[in-house]
Amino acid sequence: MSVTSGQVVEILRAAGEPTRLRILALLFREELSVLELCTVLGQSQPRVSRHLKLLAEAGLVERFPDGAWVFYRLAAQGGGRALVEGVLALIVPDDAALAVDAERLSRVTAERGAEAAAYFARNATHWDEIRSLHVAEAEVEAAIHDLVGEAPMGLLVDLGAGTGRMLTLLGGLARRSVGLDLSQQMLNIARLNVSEAGLAACELRHGDIFDTGLPADCADLVTVHQVLHYLGDPAAAVAEAARLVAPGGRLLIVDFAPHALENLREQHQHRRLGFSDEEIGRWMSDAGLAMEAATALPPARAGLTVKIWTARRPALADRSAA
Ligand SMILES: C[S@@+](CC[C@H](N)C(=O)[O-])C[C@H]1O[C@@H](n2cnc3c(N)ncnc32)[C@H](O)[C@@H]1O
């Protein structure tokens, strides 16, 4: 996308300051809360917020409040995005200032990851109980069944499989299924559940949703059930999930609509307080999928609406006709 010379000057002015360039380099890695940016940059919140305001005004970053937290990410498109990417690409990979920030950021994300992992390890044995505290699980599962249908499929991949509920729910339709999770404790329980359900062709793997190691276009259905709100970079997880979807296949994401239950952050390690249709739709279409449905299931208790989003990768015939 082209911009005017005046806009280029404004963009360069906004990016042309050491702290602001550091912020852009950090947000290029992943979306971050203001507090996390302050920790990594070692600067006060008012200072960091002032820089962020200037970057947002120049269209270089997007601000999105999420409950009591405010997150920032690089603007998805536009001339500013191209310019920022170009500038960051010019910087030597071992640039001293940015290397320190990257190191601090990896400490922040490792801490976040360790807290979440400890939470899942602690709660693995009664996870199915915890799951049903917030939502009418039977209703969600019936809606998933309706959306997926009864047609047999080749490969089902469930990312963030937890105790294996999606696999036991849908695995009967698939010739083969793969469940992937970072928590060994969760996987142990999933193995038990999958075997009790008689799903012999189901493989449970230890792995990361951001880097599944699975081949592109391999799955007829990829499910991501109640995982995105824990993640530092949900957009990257959706991109990786979508990469696995074969032509004509589908991605099914279940998570919460935007809500205000701030206590879920402290008590249950949630990072994001739900997702809008617009946000999920954008990530899906960025990954080449066409959104099919966004089903809302009203709260079982005040405040939490479960959403089921499905999207399809166009079949090869559709693509050549287009
Ligand atoms: C809330 S549980 C949901 C489990 C299951 N999908 C369900 O709905 O019952 C979230 C799961 O995501 C897993 N998880 C979190 N971060 C992950 C990552 N980066 N890669 C793979 N799994 C992850 C956790 O270990 C946990 O089992």
The ligand as a Tripos MOL2 file, in Angstrom:
@<TRIPOS>MOLECULE
LIG
   27    29     1     0     0
SMALL
NO_CHARGES

@<TRIPOS>ATOM
      1 C1         -7.6630  -24.9390   28.9130 C.3       1 LIG1
      2 S1         -6.7580  -26.2840   28.4260 S.3       1 LIG1
      3 C2         -7.8430  -26.8930   27.1700 C.3       1 LIG1
      4 C3         -7.5960  -28.3060   26.8720 C.3       1 LIG1
      5 C4         -8.5860  -28.9290   25.9000 C.3       1 LIG1
      6 N1         -8.4750  -28.3430   24.5780 N.3       1 LIG1
      7 C5         -9.9590  -28.8030   26.4690 C.2       1 LIG1
      8 O1        -10.7000  -27.9370   26.0390 O.co2     1 LIG1
      9 O2        -10.2600  -29.5300   27.3830 O.co2     1 LIG1
     10 C6         -5.4710  -25.5430   27.5180 C.3       1 LIG1
     11 C7         -4.4330  -26.5310   27.0930 C.3       1 LIG1
     12 O3         -3.5330  -25.8700   26.2220 O.3       1 LIG1
     13 C8         -2.2410  -26.3550   26.4960 C.3       1 LIG1
     14 N2         -1.2640  -25.3740   26.0130 N.ar      1 LIG1
     15 C9         -0.9960  -24.1450   26.5160 C.ar      1 LIG1
     16 N3         -0.0450  -23.5550   25.7910 N.ar      1 LIG1
     17 C10         0.2820  -24.4260   24.7990 C.ar      1 LIG1
     18 C11         1.2070  -24.3940   23.7220 C.ar      1 LIG1
     19 N4          1.9840  -23.3260   23.5150 N.pl3     1 LIG1
     20 N5          1.2860  -25.4590   22.9090 N.ar      1 LIG1
     21 C12         0.5110  -26.5480   23.1140 C.ar      1 LIG1
     22 N6         -0.3780  -26.6400   24.1100 N.ar      1 LIG1
     23 C13        -0.4930  -25.6000   24.9420 C.ar      1 LIG1
     24 C14        -2.2160  -26.5300   27.9980 C.3       1 LIG1
     25 O4         -1.1890  -27.4040   28.4140 O.3       1 LIG1
     26 C15        -3.6110  -27.0840   28.2460 C.3       1 LIG1
     27 O5         -3.6380  -28.4800   28.2120 O.3       1 LIG1
@<TRIPOS>BOND
     1     1     2 1
     2     2     3 1
     3     2    10 1
     4     3     4 1
     5     4     5 1
     6     5     6 1
     7     5     7 1
     8     7     8 2
     9     7     9 1
    10    10    11 1
    11    11    12 1
    12    11    26 1
    13    12    13 1
    14    13    14 1
    15    13    24 1
    16    14    15 ar
    17    14    23 ar
    18    15    16 ar
    19    16    17 ar
    20    17    18 ar
    21    17    23 ar
    22    18    19 1
    23    18    20 ar
    24    20    21 ar
    25    21    22 ar
    26    22    23 ar
    27    24    25 1
    28    24    26 1
    29    26    27 1
@<TRIPOS>SUBSTRUCTURE
     1 LIG1         1 GROUP 0 **** ****
